[in-house]
Amino acid sequence: MLRAGEIMHHLEQDKIRDKTREKIREIPKANYQLSIFGGHDPKFEVLKAMLDGIDINTLSPVEALLKLNEIKLTLGKK
């Protein structure tokens, strides 16, 4: 009786897993990807210039967070 319960449990898990896979397959796939550097928005040019001016190899984690905040504030103003 115990073994039958174990087998039933595994079969139920497989059924749940199969349903999950089917649901994942049914999710519509995005057929496009936006390019952060390909837009015509002036903010993209400002962002690109700011990112080009950063040497990430010399930033400390705190400096990186401060730089991200600066970028966020700069792009939020326009």
Beta strands, then each sheet from edge to edge (+ up, - down):
end
